[in-house]
Amino acid sequence: MAWPGCTLTSSRMTMASITAPQIVVALGDVEAGLVEPVLAPHQHMIHNPTEEDLARADAAIVRAAYRVDRELLDRMPALRVIARTGVGTDLVDVAEANRRGIPVVITPGSNTASVAEGVFAHLLALVKKLSTLTSLVRDGRWEDRSSVHVGDLEGFTLGIIGYGRIGRRVARIAEAFDLSVLAFDPFADVPAGSRCDTVEELLRRSDFVTLHVPLTQENHNLINAERIALMPAGAILINCSRGGLVDLDAAHDALLTGQLAGLGLDVYDPEPPAHHPVFDHQNVVLTPHLMGFTRQGMVHTVRDAAKGAVDVLAGRTPAAVAAP
C-alpha cells in the first residue's frame, strides 16, 4: 500500500538511490574488469586517482609495489579500508592504518598454487640443468652433454621453512615427486614425521630448501653464511618469499665453493634489485617476482581484494586482515 499522494513506484526506492556513492581508488595497476563486477551499484572505481579523488576515497585497492605510509593516509581522510593484493604488507604502514581505524585487508590463498608451482619450476630448472642444456643444443655443443650432471628429485629431501598455506601446498606437490619432506615452523601444525625443531636441524637434513616466511627484523638474512655451511654440500636453495631472507653475498660464496649447487630467486631486496655478482653464476635461476603473479593468480588476488573492500564498506567482516 502506498502512502497518500505517492505512487507505488516512488515509494519503492532502490538501495542505490538512498545509499551515498562510494569511491574505490586503484593504487597501482588494477584491472578494471576484475573489480567492477564485485562492486555494488553505488560504488565507483577510479584508476589513476587525482588528489581530489584520494581525498574523497572510501576504499583503496593497493598493488604490491605501492607504498601506503602516513603521508599518503593524511591525503586520504575519508578512507575506510585498504585492500592489499597479496599478503605482504612490507610497504603498508599497518600499525598507522589500524590506529586510524582502517583495516588492511589481505588476500591469503589467492596465489598459493601459483607460488608453490613456481618453487618447483625453479627447483626442476636447477636440478635438471635446463639452462645449461639449452645452451648446449643452441650452441651446437651436443658432444658436451655427458659433462653435465643432471639430477633427480625422487628419493631426496625437501626442507620447507614456513609451513603456512604455501608451505603446505609445496609439501603436497613434493609427494608426487617422491620427495621426503621436512618442515620448520614454530607457529604451524607440522606433521610429526616432518617436523624439525630448529632451522639448523632442517638445513642439516635437507638436500633442497625452500623459504616461505615473512620478512621480519628477526628473519632478515635468515639464510646466512653460518647456516649455509650447515647444509649438505651441493644443496639447492629456493627463495620465492621475500628477498631479505637470504644473504646474497654468502650465497654467492657458497656457489663458488660448491657448497650450494644451485640458487633460485624470485624475490629481491630492494625490488627491482641492483645487479649482484650472484646473478651471473651459471647455477642460478632468476625470475622478477612473478611466480605468484600468474594470470590466474592475479585474477584471484585482485577479486579477493575487491571483495574484502566491499565487505568492509558494507559492514561485514572481511576474509582476512593484516595484524600490525
Buried (B, 14 or more C-beta within 10 A) or exposed (E): EEEEEEEEEEEEEEEEEEEEEBBBBBBBEBEEEBBEEBBEEBBBBBBEBEEEBBBBBBBBBBBBEBEBEEEBBEEBEEBBBBBBBBBBBBBBBBEBBBEBEBBBBBBBBBBBBBBBBBBBBBBBBBBBBBEBBEBBEEEEEEEEEEEEEEBEBEEBBBBBBBBBBBBBBBBEBBEEBEBBBBBBBEEBEBEEEBBBEEBEBBBBBBBBBBBBBBBEEEBBBBBBBEBBEBBBEEBBBBBBBBBBBBBBBBBBBBBEEEBBBBBBBBBBBEEEBEEBEBBEBEBBBBBEBEBBBBEEBBBBBBBBBBBBBBBBBEEEEBBBBBEE
